[in-house]
Amino acid sequence: MFYQIAAMLIWSSAFIAAKFAETMLDPILLVQFRLLIVAIILLPIGIPMFRKLPKSAWKPLIWLSFLNYIAVLILQFKGLQYTSASSALTMLGLEPLLVVFIGHFFFDDKARRYHWICGVLAFIGVFTLILGGQHAGKGGEISLLGCAMVLSGGIVFSAILRPTQKFMRQIPASTYTTLSFIIAAPLCLPFTAVLTKSWHIAWSWQGILGMAYLSIGCSWLAYWLWNKGMDRVPANLTGLLITLEPVFGILMAVVLLREPISALSWLGIAIVISATVLASMMPRIYNRARK
């Protein structure tokens, strides 16, 4: 659990760094450069891993690389362009419940009644957050489109959590993390060519540092920590640990980006986080009650 908590702390700052980096370049280009930098760093240690990789592992590795990095990151970073970092982080706060509900419908991992109650509360919180965004000042604007795109990225991430966990029983977490990043960089190129709206790069120190932090800290290191912990923590608990991400991220958005958040949006954020935290606590409460 320590590894995944550490990954959450790093990821909680990703949207903050992205806001700085997106002042320099298009969000799709940012995703491409982020993946490319990591791939170049990992290539020397990845080449021997490729040689040892079983042929049966290639197809799932390519699919998981595409979904985990390209699909998720493009949806989230493009959505972040349209909305505030605090609202985007709140959308990520829904991921623990998404993991549970996807498990219920597609993986025979049944959700309990309290999951459904918490899910309803969480989406009421999202509605309240977006409604409150209409009263936020400059820099704190909340967009329905942006939130929907970030949420869509969260749905993809939650959907592949169990398949990724299953695949990493075949190969070590460090091997998966290294090879998936190397594969994702060239795999992203066609999407970058089609989806990039502006190829202009306004070089700045803020943008360079933000991109470097995203590439090394939020990419390889955080994913390595996350994947290392996945084979030791049950999928539902893994998903519920994500409740830590928006808590720290929103605080950083307020302090570092000085994002104004209306009272109504604060209420929405509190409802979402409370719902996910309650869902994470209920299994222990339920088990104690049965004893």
C-alpha positions as CSV (number, residue, x, y, z in Angstrom):
1,M,0.0,0.0,0.0
2,F,3.0,2.3,0.7
3,Y,3.9,2.3,-3.0
4,Q,0.5,3.3,-4.2
5,I,0.1,6.0,-1.6
6,A,3.4,7.5,-2.8
7,A,2.2,7.4,-6.4
8,M,-0.9,9.2,-5.4
9,L,1.0,12.0,-3.7
10,I,3.0,12.5,-6.9
11,W,0.0,12.2,-9.2
12,S,-1.9,14.8,-7.1
13,S,0.5,17.4,-8.4
14,A,0.4,16.3,-12.0
15,F,-2.4,18.7,-13.1
16,I,-0.6,21.6,-11.3
17,A,2.5,20.9,-13.3
18,A,0.4,20.5,-16.5
19,K,-1.2,23.9,-16.0
20,F,2.3,25.5,-16.1
21,A,3.4,23.3,-19.0
22,E,0.3,24.1,-21.1
23,T,1.2,27.8,-21.1
24,M,4.1,26.7,-23.3
25,L,2.5,24.2,-25.7
26,D,-0.6,22.4,-26.9
27,P,-1.8,19.7,-24.4
28,I,-1.6,16.9,-27.0
29,L,2.0,17.9,-27.7
30,L,2.6,17.9,-24.0
31,V,1.4,14.3,-23.8
32,Q,3.6,13.3,-26.7
33,F,6.7,15.0,-25.3
34,R,6.0,13.6,-21.9
35,L,5.9,10.0,-23.3
36,L,8.9,10.6,-25.6
37,I,11.2,11.9,-22.8
38,V,10.4,8.9,-20.6
39,A,10.8,6.5,-23.5
40,I,14.3,7.9,-24.3
41,I,15.3,7.6,-20.6
42,L,14.1,4.0,-20.4
43,L,15.2,2.7,-23.8
44,P,18.7,1.5,-22.6
45,I,17.2,-0.7,-19.9
46,G,14.2,-1.6,-22.0
47,I,16.0,-3.3,-24.9
48,P,17.0,-6.4,-23.0
49,M,13.5,-6.6,-21.5
50,F,12.0,-6.7,-25.1
51,R,14.3,-9.6,-26.0
52,K,13.0,-11.6,-23.0
53,L,9.3,-10.7,-23.5
54,P,7.1,-13.8,-24.4
55,K,5.4,-13.5,-27.8
56,S,2.0,-14.0,-26.1
57,A,2.6,-10.8,-24.1
58,W,3.0,-8.4,-27.0
59,K,-0.7,-7.9,-27.9
60,P,-2.0,-7.2,-24.4
61,L,1.1,-5.0,-23.7
62,I,0.4,-2.8,-26.8
63,W,-3.3,-2.5,-25.9
64,L,-2.6,-1.6,-22.3
65,S,0.1,0.9,-23.3
66,F,-2.4,2.6,-25.6
67,L,-5.3,2.7,-23.1
68,N,-3.3,3.4,-19.9
69,Y,-1.1,6.2,-21.3
70,I,-2.4,7.6,-24.6
71,A,-6.2,7.4,-24.1
72,V,-6.1,8.4,-20.5
73,L,-3.6,11.2,-20.7
74,I,-5.0,12.8,-23.9
75,L,-8.5,12.8,-22.4
76,Q,-7.3,14.2,-19.1
77,F,-4.9,16.8,-20.4
78,K,-7.1,18.0,-23.2
79,G,-10.0,18.3,-20.6
80,L,-7.7,20.2,-18.3
81,Q,-7.2,22.8,-21.0
82,Y,-10.9,23.8,-20.6
83,T,-11.4,23.6,-16.9
84,S,-9.7,24.5,-13.6
85,A,-7.2,22.1,-12.0
86,S,-9.3,21.8,-8.8
87,S,-12.4,20.7,-10.8
88,A,-10.3,18.2,-12.9
89,L,-8.8,16.8,-9.7
90,T,-12.3,16.4,-8.3
91,M,-13.3,14.3,-11.3
92,L,-10.3,12.1,-10.5
93,G,-11.9,11.7,-7.0
94,L,-14.7,9.7,-8.7
95,E,-12.3,7.0,-9.9
96,P,-12.5,4.8,-6.7
97,L,-16.3,4.5,-7.2
98,L,-15.8,4.0,-11.0
99,V,-13.5,1.1,-10.2
100,V,-16.2,-0.5,-8.0
101,F,-19.0,0.0,-10.5
102,I,-17.0,-1.3,-13.5
103,G,-16.1,-4.3,-11.4
104,H,-19.8,-4.8,-10.7
105,F,-21.0,-4.8,-14.3
106,F,-18.0,-6.3,-16.1
107,F,-15.9,-8.4,-13.7
108,D,-18.4,-10.0,-11.4
109,D,-17.0,-8.0,-8.4
110,K,-20.3,-7.0,-6.9
111,A,-20.8,-3.5,-5.5
112,R,-22.6,-3.2,-2.1
113,R,-25.5,-1.0,-1.3
114,Y,-23.3,1.6,0.3
115,H,-21.3,1.9,-3.0
116,W,-24.5,2.9,-4.8
117,I,-25.4,5.4,-2.2
118,C,-22.0,6.9,-2.2
119,G,-22.0,7.0,-6.0
120,V,-25.2,9.0,-6.0
121,L,-23.8,11.4,-3.4
122,A,-20.6,11.8,-5.5
123,F,-22.4,12.7,-8.7
124,I,-24.6,15.2,-6.7
125,G,-21.3,16.7,-5.6
126,V,-20.0,16.9,-9.2
127,F,-23.2,18.7,-10.3
128,T,-22.8,21.1,-7.3
129,L,-19.1,21.7,-8.2
130,I,-19.9,22.6,-11.8
131,L,-22.9,24.8,-10.8
132,G,-20.6,26.7,-8.4
133,G,-18.0,27.2,-11.1
134,Q,-20.3,29.7,-12.7
135,H,-19.4,32.1,-9.8
136,A,-15.7,31.5,-9.8
137,G,-13.3,34.2,-10.7
138,K,-10.7,34.2,-13.5
139,G,-8.5,31.1,-13.4
140,G,-11.1,29.1,-11.5
141,E,-13.6,28.6,-14.3
142,I,-15.2,25.2,-14.4
143,S,-16.2,23.7,-17.8
144,L,-18.7,20.9,-18.3
145,L,-16.8,19.7,-21.4
146,G,-13.5,19.8,-19.5
147,C,-14.9,17.9,-16.6
148,A,-16.5,15.3,-18.9
149,M,-13.2,14.7,-20.7
150,V,-11.3,14.2,-17.5
151,L,-14.0,11.9,-16.2
152,S,-13.9,9.9,-19.4
153,G,-10.1,9.4,-18.9
154,G,-10.9,8.2,-15.4
155,I,-13.4,5.7,-16.7
156,V,-10.8,4.3,-19.1
157,F,-8.2,4.1,-16.3
158,S,-10.7,2.4,-14.0
159,A,-11.8,-0.1,-16.7
160,I,-8.2,-1.3,-17.4
161,L,-7.2,-1.6,-13.7
162,R,-8.1,-5.2,-13.4
163,P,-6.8,-6.3,-16.8
164,T,-3.5,-4.6,-16.0
165,Q,-3.3,-6.3,-12.6
166,K,-4.0,-9.7,-14.3
167,F,-1.3,-9.0,-17.0
168,M,1.3,-8.2,-14.4
169,R,1.0,-11.7,-13.0
170,Q,2.7,-12.7,-16.3
171,I,5.6,-10.2,-16.3
172,P,7.1,-8.1,-13.4
173,A,5.7,-4.7,-12.7
174,S,9.1,-3.0,-13.5
175,T,9.2,-4.7,-16.9
176,Y,5.6,-3.7,-17.7
177,T,6.1,-0.1,-16.6
178,T,9.3,0.3,-18.7
179,L,8.1,-1.4,-21.9
180,S,4.7,0.1,-21.9
181,F,6.2,3.6,-21.7
182,I,8.6,2.9,-24.6
183,I,5.8,1.5,-26.7
184,A,3.4,4.4,-25.9
185,A,5.7,7.1,-27.3
186,P,5.7,6.0,-31.0
187,L,2.1,4.7,-30.6
188,C,1.0,8.2,-29.7
189,L,2.4,9.9,-32.8
190,P,-0.6,9.4,-35.1
191,F,-2.9,10.8,-32.5
192,T,-0.6,13.8,-32.0
193,A,-0.5,14.5,-35.7
194,V,-4.3,14.5,-36.0
195,L,-5.4,16.1,-32.7
196,T,-2.7,18.8,-32.2
197,K,-4.3,22.2,-32.9
198,S,-1.2,24.4,-32.4
199,W,2.4,23.4,-33.1
200,H,3.8,26.6,-31.7
201,I,6.0,26.2,-28.6
202,A,6.4,29.3,-26.4
203,W,9.5,28.2,-24.5
204,S,9.5,29.2,-20.8
205,W,11.2,28.0,-17.7
206,Q,7.9,27.3,-16.0
207,G,6.8,25.2,-19.0
208,I,10.1,23.3,-19.2
209,L,10.1,22.5,-15.5
210,G,6.5,21.5,-15.6
211,M,7.1,19.2,-18.5
212,A,10.2,17.7,-16.9
213,Y,8.3,17.0,-13.7
214,L,5.5,15.4,-15.6
215,S,7.9,13.2,-17.7
216,I,10.1,11.9,-14.9
217,G,8.2,12.2,-11.6
218,C,4.5,11.9,-12.6
219,S,5.3,9.4,-15.4
220,W,7.9,6.8,-14.8
221,L,8.4,7.1,-11.1
222,A,4.7,7.4,-10.1
223,Y,3.7,4.6,-12.5
224,W,6.5,2.4,-11.3
225,L,5.4,2.9,-7.7
226,W,1.7,2.3,-8.7
227,N,2.4,-0.9,-10.7
228,K,4.7,-2.2,-8.0
229,G,1.9,-2.0,-5.5
230,M,-0.8,-3.4,-7.7
231,D,0.1,-7.1,-7.3
232,R,0.0,-6.7,-3.5
233,V,-3.3,-4.7,-3.0
234,P,-6.8,-5.9,-4.1
235,A,-8.3,-4.0,-7.0
236,N,-11.2,-2.4,-5.0
237,L,-8.7,-1.2,-2.3
238,T,-6.4,0.0,-5.0
239,G,-9.2,2.1,-6.5
240,L,-10.2,3.5,-3.1
241,L,-6.7,4.7,-2.4
242,I,-7.2,7.1,-5.2
243,T,-9.3,9.2,-2.8
244,L,-6.0,10.7,-1.6
245,E,-5.3,12.3,-5.0
246,P,-7.9,15.1,-5.2
247,V,-7.4,16.0,-1.5
248,F,-3.7,17.0,-1.9
249,G,-4.1,18.2,-5.5
250,I,-6.9,20.7,-4.8
251,L,-4.9,22.1,-1.9
252,M,-1.9,22.6,-4.2
253,A,-4.1,24.1,-6.9
254,V,-5.3,26.7,-4.4
255,V,-1.8,27.5,-3.0
256,L,0.3,27.2,-6.1
257,L,-2.1,28.2,-8.9
258,R,-4.2,30.5,-6.7
259,E,-7.3,29.2,-8.2
260,P,-10.4,30.9,-6.8
261,I,-13.1,28.4,-5.7
262,S,-16.7,29.5,-4.9
263,A,-18.4,28.4,-1.8
264,L,-20.8,26.2,-3.8
265,S,-17.9,24.5,-5.6
266,W,-16.2,23.9,-2.2
267,L,-19.4,22.2,-1.1
268,G,-19.4,20.0,-4.2
269,I,-15.7,19.1,-3.7
270,A,-16.5,18.2,-0.1
271,I,-19.4,16.0,-1.1
272,V,-17.4,14.1,-3.7
273,I,-14.4,13.5,-1.4
274,S,-16.6,12.6,1.5
275,A,-18.5,10.1,-0.6
276,T,-15.4,8.3,-1.8
277,V,-13.8,8.3,1.7
278,L,-17.0,6.9,3.2
279,A,-17.0,4.2,0.5
280,S,-13.4,3.3,1.4
281,M,-14.2,3.1,5.1
282,M,-17.5,1.1,4.8
283,P,-15.9,-2.4,4.2
284,R,-14.1,-2.2,7.6
285,I,-17.2,-0.9,9.3
286,Y,-19.3,-3.6,7.7
287,N,-16.8,-6.4,8.6
288,R,-16.7,-5.2,12.2
289,A,-20.5,-5.1,12.4
290,R,-20.7,-8.7,11.3
291,K,-18.2,-9.8,14.1
